[in-house]
Amino acid sequence: MTDLATQLERLLRETPNEAAERITTSFLVPLTPGQEDVIDNAINGMGSKTEVLNAIQGTGTSIQCKSMERFQPEVWLNDECINYIFGMLNERDSELHAMDPNRKRNFFATSHFMAQLLDERNANPSKHGKYNFENVKSWFKAAPGKDIFDLGKIFIPVNHGFMHWMCAMIDIPGKRIYMYDSMGDDGMNYLQSLLQYLQDKHLVERDVELPDIDEWELFGHQPGMPTQQNGFDCGVFTCLYAAFLGLDLPLVFSQEHMNHCRRRLALSIMHGSILI
């Protein structure tokens, strides 16, 4: 049994609160000297800058050596870091489903989805931030089952203004869309765009309008949500939001865990599977 499978088997035996508290406590447990050496080598400039350090097989997702340096303290994580972590969360979800086939699958998207949905890379600056379904009409073909409306949750990293990370979560069965922002913004424009996307996608994929549209609810920042106390840990918070919520765990981490989590995320990449 793999290390990841052992972790997931334990999760299936615990209550959500027990699992969340155990995982959060583990963030502060010292790593072994060998693990610390692996992390230090990775984040302090090993290999040439553009060398591909690791890749997730069959997905096209990879990470270069220069991006690993972003896991140093007080450095902003880039798209490559975020997308690689989300890719490993997809792998974890796949293994968890194999152990519990009755569990609905989740899907962890890349940051490119929201950027394309809102046309943020259009050559015409006047179109930036404008909803454009055609850009993403054929996206999510890699989602489990090929039909996003059969999923449990969809997690979408949002690179707000290309300078701040947020995490959107679509709860398909619950008919709710949430924004988790460590700076406390409600991200309502993103939530409204995602609801419009679901309506357009349902019409294209199933040839009928999204049912019970009036029952869908949008939730911005919620009281008690973990928030950052600096200007550079938003990417780490975004990864942790997705990691915990992907397991239906309460968000019991805080700013004090962030430097430890940076190192554990870097170790996860070197290890080949998520260690959070």
VOKOL-666759 format. One record per residue (C-alpha): x, z, y; residue number from 1; residue in three letters. Coordinates in Angstrom, 2 decimals, decimal comma. Layout:
% VOKOL-666759
<x = X; z = Z; y = Y; n = NUM; res = ALA>
...
END
This chain:
% VOKOL-666759
<x = 0,00; z = 0,00; y = 0,00; n = 1; res = MET>
<x = 1,37; z = -0,92; y = 3,45; n = 2; res = THR>
<x = 1,95; z = 1,65; y = 6,19; n = 3; res = ASP>
<x = -1,00; z = 0,17; y = 8,07; n = 4; res = LEU>
<x = -3,28; z = 0,36; y = 5,03; n = 5; res = ALA>
<x = -2,31; z = 4,00; y = 4,52; n = 6; res = THR>
<x = -3,19; z = 4,77; y = 8,15; n = 7; res = GLN>
<x = -6,53; z = 2,98; y = 7,90; n = 8; res = LEU>
<x = -7,43; z = 4,67; y = 4,63; n = 9; res = GLU>
<x = -6,92; z = 8,00; y = 6,37; n = 10; res = ARG>
<x = -9,06; z = 6,88; y = 9,31; n = 11; res = LEU>
<x = -11,95; z = 6,11; y = 6,98; n = 12; res = LEU>
<x = -11,90; z = 9,72; y = 5,77; n = 13; res = ARG>
<x = -11,85; z = 11,29; y = 9,25; n = 14; res = GLU>
<x = -14,52; z = 11,79; y = 11,90; n = 15; res = THR>
<x = -13,91; z = 9,83; y = 15,13; n = 16; res = PRO>
<x = -13,00; z = 13,03; y = 17,00; n = 17; res = ASN>
<x = -10,57; z = 14,13; y = 14,30; n = 18; res = GLU>
<x = -8,88; z = 10,74; y = 14,23; n = 19; res = ALA>
<x = -8,64; z = 10,48; y = 18,02; n = 20; res = ALA>
<x = -7,14; z = 13,94; y = 18,38; n = 21; res = GLU>
<x = -4,65; z = 13,33; y = 15,56; n = 22; res = ARG>
<x = -3,52; z = 9,99; y = 16,98; n = 23; res = ILE>
<x = -3,21; z = 11,32; y = 20,52; n = 24; res = THR>
<x = -1,22; z = 14,35; y = 19,32; n = 25; res = THR>
<x = 1,08; z = 12,03; y = 17,38; n = 26; res = SER>
<x = 2,03; z = 10,27; y = 20,63; n = 27; res = PHE>
<x = 4,04; z = 13,34; y = 21,62; n = 28; res = LEU>
<x = 5,77; z = 13,79; y = 18,25; n = 29; res = VAL>
<x = 9,43; z = 12,76; y = 18,56; n = 30; res = PRO>
<x = 10,39; z = 9,53; y = 16,85; n = 31; res = LEU>
<x = 13,30; z = 9,41; y = 14,43; n = 32; res = THR>
<x = 16,78; z = 8,55; y = 15,76; n = 33; res = PRO>
<x = 16,56; z = 5,27; y = 13,86; n = 34; res = GLY>
<x = 13,25; z = 4,38; y = 15,50; n = 35; res = GLN>
<x = 14,61; z = 5,30; y = 18,92; n = 36; res = GLU>
<x = 17,58; z = 2,98; y = 18,34; n = 37; res = ASP>
<x = 15,27; z = 0,10; y = 17,38; n = 38; res = VAL>
<x = 13,22; z = 0,61; y = 20,55; n = 39; res = ILE>
<x = 16,23; z = 0,97; y = 22,84; n = 40; res = ASP>
<x = 17,80; z = -2,22; y = 21,48; n = 41; res = ASN>
<x = 14,53; z = -4,11; y = 21,91; n = 42; res = ALA>
<x = 13,72; z = -3,05; y = 25,47; n = 43; res = ILE>
<x = 17,24; z = -3,15; y = 26,86; n = 44; res = ASN>
<x = 17,97; z = -6,83; y = 26,54; n = 45; res = GLY>
<x = 18,68; z = -7,74; y = 22,92; n = 46; res = MET>
<x = 19,10; z = -11,47; y = 22,25; n = 47; res = GLY>
<x = 18,78; z = -14,28; y = 24,78; n = 48; res = SER>
<x = 15,93; z = -13,99; y = 27,27; n = 49; res = LYS>
<x = 13,86; z = -16,84; y = 25,83; n = 50; res = THR>
<x = 14,52; z = -16,12; y = 22,16; n = 51; res = GLU>
<x = 11,31; z = -15,54; y = 20,21; n = 52; res = VAL>
<x = 11,64; z = -12,03; y = 18,85; n = 53; res = LEU>
<x = 8,51; z = -11,93; y = 16,72; n = 54; res = ASN>
<x = 5,40; z = -14,00; y = 16,00; n = 55; res = ALA>
<x = 2,01; z = -13,40; y = 14,42; n = 56; res = ILE>
<x = 1,69; z = -15,89; y = 11,59; n = 57; res = GLN>
<x = -1,01; z = -18,53; y = 11,91; n = 58; res = GLY>
<x = -2,05; z = -17,61; y = 15,46; n = 59; res = THR>
<x = 0,48; z = -19,18; y = 17,79; n = 60; res = GLY>
<x = 1,03; z = -15,75; y = 19,36; n = 61; res = THR>
<x = 4,66; z = -14,78; y = 19,90; n = 62; res = SER>
<x = 6,81; z = -12,62; y = 22,14; n = 63; res = ILE>
<x = 10,17; z = -13,36; y = 23,69; n = 64; res = GLN>
<x = 13,07; z = -10,94; y = 24,08; n = 65; res = CYS>
<x = 12,67; z = -10,85; y = 27,87; n = 66; res = LYS>
<x = 9,08; z = -9,59; y = 27,55; n = 67; res = SER>
<x = 10,23; z = -6,62; y = 25,50; n = 68; res = MET>
<x = 12,05; z = -5,35; y = 28,58; n = 69; res = GLU>
<x = 8,60; z = -4,79; y = 30,11; n = 70; res = ARG>
<x = 8,16; z = -1,77; y = 27,84; n = 71; res = PHE>
<x = 10,76; z = 0,13; y = 29,83; n = 72; res = GLN>
<x = 9,30; z = 2,95; y = 31,97; n = 73; res = PRO>
<x = 7,73; z = 2,01; y = 35,31; n = 74; res = GLU>
<x = 7,50; z = -1,70; y = 34,50; n = 75; res = VAL>
<x = 4,30; z = -3,77; y = 34,54; n = 76; res = TRP>
<x = 3,39; z = -5,38; y = 31,19; n = 77; res = LEU>
<x = 2,98; z = -9,16; y = 31,28; n = 78; res = ASN>
<x = 0,52; z = -11,45; y = 29,49; n = 79; res = ASP>
<x = 2,85; z = -11,97; y = 26,54; n = 80; res = GLU>
<x = 3,04; z = -8,21; y = 25,92; n = 81; res = CYS>
<x = -0,71; z = -7,70; y = 26,19; n = 82; res = ILE>
<x = -1,62; z = -10,73; y = 24,09; n = 83; res = ASN>
<x = 0,81; z = -9,77; y = 21,33; n = 84; res = TYR>
<x = -0,60; z = -6,24; y = 21,11; n = 85; res = ILE>
<x = -4,15; z = -7,63; y = 21,02; n = 86; res = PHE>
<x = -3,05; z = -10,02; y = 18,28; n = 87; res = GLY>
<x = -1,82; z = -7,10; y = 16,19; n = 88; res = MET>
<x = -5,13; z = -5,34; y = 16,80; n = 89; res = LEU>
<x = -6,83; z = -8,39; y = 15,26; n = 90; res = ASN>
<x = -4,62; z = -7,99; y = 12,20; n = 91; res = GLU>
<x = -5,47; z = -4,30; y = 11,97; n = 92; res = ARG>
<x = -9,19; z = -5,08; y = 12,21; n = 93; res = ASP>
<x = -8,87; z = -7,66; y = 9,44; n = 94; res = SER>
<x = -7,21; z = -5,15; y = 7,13; n = 95; res = GLU>
<x = -9,80; z = -2,50; y = 7,97; n = 96; res = LEU>
<x = -12,59; z = -4,94; y = 7,13; n = 97; res = HIS>
<x = -10,91; z = -5,69; y = 3,78; n = 98; res = ALA>
<x = -11,06; z = -1,96; y = 3,01; n = 99; res = MET>
<x = -14,65; z = -1,60; y = 4,27; n = 100; res = ASP>
<x = -16,46; z = -4,99; y = 3,95; n = 101; res = PRO>
<x = -19,68; z = -3,55; y = 5,37; n = 102; res = ASN>
<x = -18,00; z = -2,89; y = 8,69; n = 103; res = ARG>
<x = -18,67; z = -5,50; y = 11,38; n = 104; res = LYS>
<x = -15,60; z = -7,39; y = 12,50; n = 105; res = ARG>
<x = -14,20; z = -7,07; y = 16,01; n = 106; res = ASN>
<x = -12,24; z = -9,70; y = 17,88; n = 107; res = PHE>
<x = -9,43; z = -9,18; y = 20,39; n = 108; res = PHE>
<x = -9,10; z = -12,14; y = 22,76; n = 109; res = ALA>
<x = -6,13; z = -13,18; y = 24,90; n = 110; res = THR>
<x = -5,87; z = -12,85; y = 28,65; n = 111; res = SER>
<x = -6,15; z = -16,63; y = 28,97; n = 112; res = HIS>
<x = -9,87; z = -16,49; y = 28,21; n = 113; res = PHE>
<x = -10,94; z = -14,74; y = 31,41; n = 114; res = MET>
<x = -8,46; z = -16,73; y = 33,49; n = 115; res = ALA>
<x = -10,05; z = -19,94; y = 32,20; n = 116; res = GLN>
<x = -13,63; z = -18,66; y = 32,42; n = 117; res = LEU>
<x = -13,13; z = -17,97; y = 36,13; n = 118; res = LEU>
<x = -10,95; z = -21,04; y = 36,73; n = 119; res = ASP>
<x = -8,12; z = -18,91; y = 38,10; n = 120; res = GLU>
<x = -5,48; z = -21,53; y = 37,31; n = 121; res = ARG>
<x = -7,31; z = -24,49; y = 38,83; n = 122; res = ASN>
<x = -5,06; z = -26,70; y = 40,97; n = 123; res = ALA>
<x = -7,70; z = -26,38; y = 43,69; n = 124; res = ASN>
<x = -7,46; z = -22,83; y = 45,11; n = 125; res = PRO>
<x = -11,05; z = -22,99; y = 46,39; n = 126; res = SER>
<x = -12,26; z = -22,92; y = 42,77; n = 127; res = LYS>
<x = -10,36; z = -19,76; y = 41,82; n = 128; res = HIS>
<x = -12,74; z = -17,04; y = 40,68; n = 129; res = GLY>
<x = -15,60; z = -19,47; y = 40,12; n = 130; res = LYS>
<x = -17,42; z = -19,37; y = 36,77; n = 131; res = TYR>
<x = -16,64; z = -22,43; y = 34,63; n = 132; res = ASN>
<x = -18,13; z = -22,42; y = 31,14; n = 133; res = PHE>
<x = -16,74; z = -25,86; y = 30,31; n = 134; res = GLU>
<x = -13,21; z = -24,43; y = 30,37; n = 135; res = ASN>
<x = -13,99; z = -22,08; y = 27,47; n = 136; res = VAL>
<x = -16,85; z = -23,87; y = 25,74; n = 137; res = LYS>
<x = -14,89; z = -24,28; y = 22,51; n = 138; res = SER>
<x = -13,04; z = -20,94; y = 22,60; n = 139; res = TRP>
<x = -13,24; z = -18,22; y = 19,97; n = 140; res = PHE>
<x = -13,02; z = -20,62; y = 17,04; n = 141; res = LYS>
<x = -10,45; z = -18,19; y = 15,65; n = 142; res = ALA>
<x = -12,98; z = -15,37; y = 15,73; n = 143; res = ALA>
<x = -13,95; z = -13,97; y = 12,31; n = 144; res = PRO>
<x = -16,86; z = -15,93; y = 10,88; n = 145; res = GLY>
<x = -16,58; z = -18,49; y = 13,70; n = 146; res = LYS>
<x = -19,74; z = -17,06; y = 15,32; n = 147; res = ASP>
<x = -19,16; z = -14,45; y = 18,02; n = 148; res = ILE>
<x = -22,78; z = -13,28; y = 17,79; n = 149; res = PHE>
<x = -22,12; z = -11,92; y = 14,30; n = 150; res = ASP>
<x = -19,28; z = -9,71; y = 15,55; n = 151; res = LEU>
<x = -19,35; z = -6,03; y = 16,38; n = 152; res = GLY>
<x = -17,24; z = -5,94; y = 19,53; n = 153; res = LYS>
<x = -15,16; z = -8,38; y = 21,54; n = 154; res = ILE>
<x = -12,24; z = -7,07; y = 23,61; n = 155; res = PHE>
<x = -10,96; z = -9,13; y = 26,52; n = 156; res = ILE>
<x = -7,88; z = -8,23; y = 28,59; n = 157; res = PRO>
<x = -8,43; z = -9,07; y = 32,26; n = 158; res = VAL>
<x = -5,48; z = -9,80; y = 34,54; n = 159; res = ASN>
<x = -7,16; z = -8,96; y = 37,85; n = 160; res = HIS>
<x = -5,49; z = -10,88; y = 40,66; n = 161; res = GLY>
<x = -2,51; z = -11,40; y = 38,32; n = 162; res = PHE>
<x = -1,41; z = -7,89; y = 39,28; n = 163; res = MET>
<x = -3,62; z = -5,36; y = 37,47; n = 164; res = HIS>
<x = -4,85; z = -5,05; y = 33,87; n = 165; res = TRP>
<x = -8,39; z = -4,11; y = 32,85; n = 166; res = MET>
<x = -10,14; z = -4,24; y = 29,47; n = 167; res = CYS>
<x = -13,63; z = -5,68; y = 29,03; n = 168; res = ALA>
<x = -15,59; z = -4,88; y = 25,88; n = 169; res = MET>
<x = -18,68; z = -6,73; y = 24,68; n = 170; res = ILE>
<x = -20,80; z = -4,73; y = 22,24; n = 171; res = ASP>
<x = -22,84; z = -7,46; y = 20,56; n = 172; res = ILE>
<x = -25,24; z = -5,31; y = 18,47; n = 173; res = PRO>
<x = -25,63; z = -2,78; y = 21,29; n = 174; res = GLY>
<x = -26,28; z = -5,49; y = 23,91; n = 175; res = LYS>
<x = -23,86; z = -3,88; y = 26,32; n = 176; res = ARG>
<x = -20,80; z = -5,03; y = 28,24; n = 177; res = ILE>
<x = -18,28; z = -2,49; y = 29,52; n = 178; res = TYR>
<x = -15,29; z = -2,59; y = 31,84; n = 179; res = MET>
<x = -12,49; z = -0,11; y = 31,23; n = 180; res = TYR>
<x = -10,27; z = 0,05; y = 34,30; n = 181; res = ASP>
<x = -7,58; z = 2,70; y = 34,66; n = 182; res = SER>
<x = -7,83; z = 2,39; y = 38,45; n = 183; res = MET>
<x = -11,57; z = 3,09; y = 38,45; n = 184; res = GLY>
<x = -13,00; z = -0,28; y = 39,55; n = 185; res = ASP>
<x = -16,33; z = -1,32; y = 37,99; n = 186; res = ASP>
<x = -15,30; z = -4,98; y = 37,55; n = 187; res = GLY>
<x = -18,92; z = -6,05; y = 37,96; n = 188; res = MET>
<x = -18,08; z = -9,67; y = 38,76; n = 189; res = ASN>
<x = -16,30; z = -9,94; y = 35,40; n = 190; res = TYR>
<x = -19,16; z = -8,26; y = 33,56; n = 191; res = LEU>
<x = -21,72; z = -10,61; y = 35,09; n = 192; res = GLN>
<x = -19,54; z = -13,61; y = 34,20; n = 193; res = SER>
<x = -19,29; z = -12,42; y = 30,59; n = 194; res = LEU>
<x = -23,05; z = -12,02; y = 30,33; n = 195; res = LEU>
<x = -23,50; z = -15,54; y = 31,69; n = 196; res = GLN>
<x = -20,93; z = -16,75; y = 29,17; n = 197; res = TYR>
<x = -22,91; z = -15,19; y = 26,32; n = 198; res = LEU>
<x = -26,05; z = -16,94; y = 27,49; n = 199; res = GLN>
<x = -24,34; z = -20,32; y = 27,75; n = 200; res = ASP>
<x = -22,47; z = -19,85; y = 24,46; n = 201; res = LYS>
<x = -25,65; z = -18,88; y = 22,58; n = 202; res = HIS>
<x = -27,46; z = -21,95; y = 23,86; n = 203; res = LEU>
<x = -24,59; z = -24,23; y = 22,80; n = 204; res = VAL>
<x = -23,94; z = -22,61; y = 19,42; n = 205; res = GLU>
<x = -27,47; z = -21,80; y = 18,29; n = 206; res = ARG>
<x = -29,52; z = -24,20; y = 20,40; n = 207; res = ASP>
<x = -31,74; z = -21,39; y = 21,71; n = 208; res = VAL>
<x = -31,48; z = -19,03; y = 24,63; n = 209; res = GLU>
<x = -29,88; z = -15,61; y = 24,17; n = 210; res = LEU>
<x = -32,75; z = -13,39; y = 23,00; n = 211; res = PRO>
<x = -33,76; z = -10,21; y = 24,79; n = 212; res = ASP>
<x = -31,62; z = -11,01; y = 27,82; n = 213; res = ILE>
<x = -33,41; z = -8,28; y = 29,80; n = 214; res = ASP>
<x = -32,14; z = -5,68; y = 27,33; n = 215; res = GLU>
<x = -28,47; z = -6,35; y = 28,05; n = 216; res = TRP>
<x = -26,74; z = -3,71; y = 30,19; n = 217; res = GLU>
<x = -23,52; z = -3,78; y = 32,20; n = 218; res = LEU>
<x = -21,33; z = -0,70; y = 32,60; n = 219; res = PHE>
<x = -18,43; z = -0,34; y = 35,02; n = 220; res = GLY>
<x = -16,17; z = 2,68; y = 35,35; n = 221; res = HIS>
<x = -17,60; z = 5,73; y = 33,59; n = 222; res = GLN>
<x = -16,96; z = 9,41; y = 34,44; n = 223; res = PRO>
<x = -14,26; z = 10,92; y = 32,27; n = 224; res = GLY>
<x = -12,58; z = 7,59; y = 31,50; n = 225; res = MET>
<x = -8,76; z = 7,97; y = 31,29; n = 226; res = PRO>
<x = -7,12; z = 6,78; y = 34,51; n = 227; res = THR>
<x = -3,57; z = 6,09; y = 35,59; n = 228; res = GLN>
<x = -1,69; z = 8,12; y = 38,16; n = 229; res = GLN>
<x = 0,77; z = 5,41; y = 39,19; n = 230; res = ASN>
<x = 0,89; z = 1,69; y = 39,92; n = 231; res = GLY>
<x = 2,45; z = 0,30; y = 36,75; n = 232; res = PHE>
<x = 0,81; z = 1,70; y = 33,57; n = 233; res = ASP>
<x = -2,43; z = -0,34; y = 33,66; n = 234; res = CYS>
<x = -1,26; z = -2,59; y = 30,81; n = 235; res = GLY>
<x = -0,54; z = 0,37; y = 28,55; n = 236; res = VAL>
<x = -3,96; z = 1,85; y = 29,31; n = 237; res = PHE>
<x = -5,57; z = -1,53; y = 28,55; n = 238; res = THR>
<x = -3,89; z = -1,66; y = 25,13; n = 239; res = CYS>
<x = -4,96; z = 1,91; y = 24,37; n = 240; res = LEU>
<x = -8,56; z = 1,30; y = 25,43; n = 241; res = TYR>
<x = -8,74; z = -1,60; y = 22,96; n = 242; res = ALA>
<x = -6,86; z = 0,25; y = 20,21; n = 243; res = ALA>
<x = -9,13; z = 3,32; y = 20,35; n = 244; res = PHE>
<x = -12,45; z = 1,56; y = 20,98; n = 245; res = LEU>
<x = -11,67; z = -0,95; y = 18,22; n = 246; res = GLY>
<x = -11,82; z = 2,02; y = 15,85; n = 247; res = LEU>
<x = -14,87; z = 3,56; y = 17,58; n = 248; res = ASP>
<x = -12,75; z = 6,50; y = 18,72; n = 249; res = LEU>
<x = -13,27; z = 8,56; y = 21,89; n = 250; res = PRO>
<x = -10,77; z = 7,98; y = 24,69; n = 251; res = LEU>
<x = -8,88; z = 11,28; y = 24,65; n = 252; res = VAL>
<x = -5,48; z = 10,06; y = 25,87; n = 253; res = PHE>
<x = -4,18; z = 10,50; y = 29,43; n = 254; res = SER>
<x = -1,35; z = 9,61; y = 31,79; n = 255; res = GLN>
<x = 0,97; z = 12,09; y = 30,07; n = 256; res = GLU>
<x = 0,99; z = 9,92; y = 26,95; n = 257; res = HIS>
<x = 1,91; z = 6,63; y = 28,61; n = 258; res = MET>
<x = 5,72; z = 6,65; y = 28,39; n = 259; res = ASN>
<x = 5,49; z = 7,69; y = 24,73; n = 260; res = HIS>
<x = 2,94; z = 4,95; y = 24,10; n = 261; res = CYS>
<x = 5,11; z = 2,32; y = 25,75; n = 262; res = ARG>
<x = 7,79; z = 3,07; y = 23,20; n = 263; res = ARG>
<x = 5,34; z = 3,13; y = 20,31; n = 264; res = ARG>
<x = 3,93; z = -0,24; y = 21,37; n = 265; res = LEU>
<x = 7,46; z = -1,66; y = 21,46; n = 266; res = ALA>
<x = 8,14; z = -0,17; y = 18,03; n = 267; res = LEU>
<x = 4,88; z = -1,69; y = 16,77; n = 268; res = SER>
<x = 6,10; z = -5,16; y = 17,75; n = 269; res = ILE>
<x = 9,43; z = -4,60; y = 16,03; n = 270; res = MET>
<x = 7,67; z = -3,07; y = 12,99; n = 271; res = HIS>
<x = 5,21; z = -5,96; y = 12,70; n = 272; res = GLY>
<x = 1,99; z = -3,92; y = 12,83; n = 273; res = SER>
<x = 0,25; z = -1,65; y = 15,30; n = 274; res = ILE>
<x = 1,40; z = 1,97; y = 15,14; n = 275; res = LEU>
<x = -1,29; z = 3,39; y = 17,43; n = 276; res = ILE>
END
